[in-house]
Amino acid sequence: QVQLVESGGGLVQAGGSLRLSCATSRRISSINTMGWYRQAPGKQRELVASITSSGSPYYRDFVKGRFIISRDNTLNTMYLQMNSLKPEDTAVYYCKAEYSGFNYWGQGTQVTVSS
């Protein structure tokens, strides 16, 4: 099993920045693809960005050039640096880990961007 704990959410004005963290209970180097998802009220959960075990990132078009995903093998933590935030980025953000054929989710962290 893998336990995931997100942190770093909060309230920020449009144009501001936040950095989300996802701490893992296992060595992050043993985990396959990890990702950040988000779910806004009344909407389905959607992929924001993902990163493979070798560090290759993938971004959805709506965050390209604004968000940066990374993983730190020493700290066993994945990050999402969010810049130039927009009100439409408001959502609960979840991290996900793929390990031994199963998907594991964190509890989520709220990000609210005011206009």
C-alpha positions in Angstrom: 0.0 0.0 0.0 0.9 3.6 -0.4 -0.3 6.5 1.8 -0.4 9.9 0.3 -0.7 13.2 2.1 -1.2 16.5 0.3 -0.5 19.9 1.6 0.1 23.4 0.4 -3.4 24.5 -0.7 -5.0 27.7 0.3 -6.5 31.0 -0.8 -4.6 33.1 -3.3 -5.4 36.0 -5.6 -5.5 35.6 -9.3 -2.0 35.8 -10.7 -0.5 34.4 -7.5 1.4 31.1 -6.9 1.1 28.1 -4.7 3.2 24.9 -4.3 1.4 21.7 -3.5 3.2 18.8 -1.9 2.3 15.1 -1.9 4.3 13.1 0.7 4.4 9.3 0.1 4.8 6.5 2.7 7.0 4.5 0.3 10.2 5.3 -1.5 9.0 7.4 -4.3 11.6 5.8 -6.6 9.6 2.5 -6.3 6.3 4.2 -7.4 5.4 4.3 -11.1 3.6 7.2 -12.6 2.3 9.8 -10.1 -0.1 12.6 -10.9 -2.1 15.6 -9.8 -5.8 15.7 -10.4 -8.4 18.3 -9.5 -12.2 18.4 -8.9 -14.2 21.6 -9.0 -17.7 21.7 -7.5 -20.2 20.0 -9.8 -17.5 18.8 -12.2 -15.7 15.5 -12.7 -12.2 14.9 -11.4 -9.6 15.7 -14.1 -6.0 15.1 -14.7 -3.8 18.2 -14.3 -0.3 16.8 -14.7 1.6 13.5 -14.3 5.2 12.4 -14.0 6.8 9.1 -14.6 9.2 7.2 -12.4 12.0 8.5 -14.7 10.9 12.1 -14.3 9.1 12.7 -17.6 6.3 15.2 -17.1 3.0 15.5 -18.9 0.7 18.5 -18.7 -2.8 19.2 -19.8 -3.1 22.1 -22.1 -4.9 24.3 -19.6 -1.8 24.4 -17.3 1.0 24.2 -19.7 3.5 27.1 -19.1 2.0 27.8 -15.7 2.4 24.6 -13.6 5.4 22.5 -13.0 5.3 18.9 -11.7 8.3 17.3 -10.0 9.3 14.5 -7.7 12.0 14.4 -5.1 13.4 10.9 -4.5 15.3 12.0 -1.4 12.2 13.5 0.4 9.8 11.0 -1.1 7.6 13.9 -2.2 5.9 15.0 -5.4 5.3 18.7 -6.0 3.1 20.9 -8.1 4.3 24.5 -8.5 1.3 26.5 -9.7 2.0 30.0 -11.1 -0.2 32.6 -12.7 -3.2 31.1 -11.0 -6.7 31.8 -12.4 -10.1 31.6 -10.7 -10.9 28.6 -12.9 -8.1 26.7 -11.2 -10.2 26.7 -8.0 -10.7 23.0 -7.0 -9.7 20.3 -4.6 -6.4 18.9 -5.8 -5.6 15.3 -5.3 -2.4 13.3 -5.8 -2.4 9.8 -7.2 0.2 7.1 -7.2 0.4 4.0 -9.4 2.0 1.1 -7.4 1.9 -2.6 -8.0 -1.0 -2.4 -10.4 -3.2 -0.3 -8.0 -4.0 3.4 -7.8 -3.7 5.2 -4.5 -5.2 8.7 -3.7 -4.5 11.3 -1.2 -7.3 13.1 0.8 -7.1 16.3 -1.3 -6.2 19.9 -0.6 -8.4 22.9 -1.4 -7.1 25.6 -3.7 -9.2 28.7 -4.1 -8.2 31.5 -6.5 -10.0 34.8 -6.0 -10.5 37.3 -8.8 
